Amino acid sequence: MPSLPMGRRTLAAAAMLAAPGLAQAQPAAFPTKPISLIVPFPPGGTTDISMRALAEAASRHLPYPIMIDNKPGAANTLGAAQVARARPDGYLLTQFPASAIRVQILQRLPYDTLRDFTPIACITGYPFVVAAKAGRFPGGWRGFIEEARRNPGKLTYGSTGANGTPHVTMAELLQREGVEAVHLPFRGDSDGSQAMLGGHIDLMAASTSLGALVDGGQAEFLNVWTAERLSKWPNAPTLKELGYDMVVTTPFGIMAPAGLDPAVARTLHGAFAAATRDPQFQELLRRYDMISEYRNSADYAALLREMVQHETGLIRRLGLRAG
């Protein structure tokens, strides 16, 4: 080895001594095994199908796959509850529905939306509608409001459960109008729509799964809750067009435990962000009328803060109680 001046020999020796420590300080590769993504909904539904397509697309940008683990029940909060107490290593994630915020505020569940998670990305949102049997309200939504005003507490509307987004949004709309109507919860959109067609309820606040009834002339949409009219049903006005400054799509995203290594968070975000641009995933969103709500990690965190503030005020204003 060529002779080095004393200063340079000292620096070289110091560098060699430091090298093992520097190597240990480098972050470990991620991932080195499959990642589990909890979907707190049953298999086969719209959310499950969309999340499986997202996981498949994201897996193409990682060396190991993302595996779906369905855990329905407990008002769709089981994923949040499990991830909130998991190791922050990036191998356990959850789909985080917006309803998990409202349920946690109402029931004081063992997680805090703003404290116990690392937001990875916001993905998409659901389209919601108000439907009625064809011809039931010739004046559309305004016809319903006028009839409800003439008959306080006599008209009825259905949804898929107390404190769900369809129920809460309808309650807010009725409160803004100063009218009363009775809420009747159903197990699903199908049960509620059959009650609506049979004349047992006057309206159904639901997803666009009722679109087949509209296409068949049995029902009609009185309004939609998206920012713009839905291309499949262009005759249905938005809430904004009806005078309400409201867009309700309950965007959901991907969450990891709090304290996640920022480098791991960036890797996960990159995979999910790329997945949202995947043509097959985009086609699936169009098929189910789902709305693109993509936000990066920082923007999703900001959205969650806004949603917690909004839900807290809404619960107080409407006097909601745990169901």
PyMOL commands that set and color helices and strands:
alter all, ss='L'
color gray80, all
select helices_A, chain A and resi 6-25+46-59+74-76+78-84+99-107+140-150+165-177+189-197+208-215+262-276+279-287+297-318
alter helices_A, ss='H'
color red, helices_A
select strands_A, chain A and resi 35-39+66-70+92-96+117-125+128-133+156-159+182-185+203-207+219-224+252-257+291-295
alter strands_A, ss='S'
color yellow, strands_A
deselect
rebuild
show_as cartoon
